[in-house]
Amino acid sequence: MPKRLLFIALFVLLVASVLQVAANQEEIFIYMITVDTSSDWTEVILSGGPRIISYNYSLKGPTELRYSIRPGYISLNKKAYDTTPVSVNMIFLALRGESWSFTIRKGDIGFTRIFIYKWVDGTFRLEQSFLNEGTNPQHPGTNDRTFFMNLLYDKPAGRAVYEDTAGEFNRLILTFYYPWYGTPNVSGKWFHWEGVTGESIANTAHYPLLGIYDSWDERVINAH
């Protein structure tokens, strides 16, 4: 059995194993999104849509591919002018939601196409696909194109008891991280540190908890 089919089969068996009949049960829907691109970079931003409670993904592309994949955002970055095909498959376990919008951004070369599938009667059925190809003069450099999809929630894959946990957050928390600091004992000279004393640093607002560090120090990297 091909790896993709085996993955789908195992995923569906896992879903089936947790479906229960209860008074407060929720309708469960299963979707799969495939993103194919030949551009040297692309982003897919998902807004609205079903309420995703679990997901998994598989990825095919060059070894030097840089990527970020999560339910509302997919980013794929290759070397400039690299047209090597890249493909991402994401499978979502979700609750009833609203309509979906998809914003596709990409480089000036190649294309990005997304396919949306829904699990119906034991198989994934293609619901819709969207293509961003060429350039968009209205969005030079990013070539944005936005597409909309009205989801049909008429036939759930099953029903299950679902309850939010205290560990779920409605906010995405981000932080800046600059890996460019150097010290004489590791890099041979100071990089990006200025006016260093035992108690303060002239060009930073706070003194590092680990002290004055070098970004190439493996102990510091592991600690961070």
Protein Blocks (a to p, Z undefined) as FASTA:
>chain_A
ZZklmmmmmmmmmmmmmgccdfkbccddddddddddfbfbdcdddeejjddfbdcddddd
dfklccdddfkbccddddehiabdcdddddddddddddddddddddfehcddddddddee
hiacdfbdcddehjdfklghjlpacddddddfkbcfbdcdddddfkbcfbdcddddddfb
ccfklnopaehiahiafkbcfkbcbdcfkbpadfklmklmmmZZ
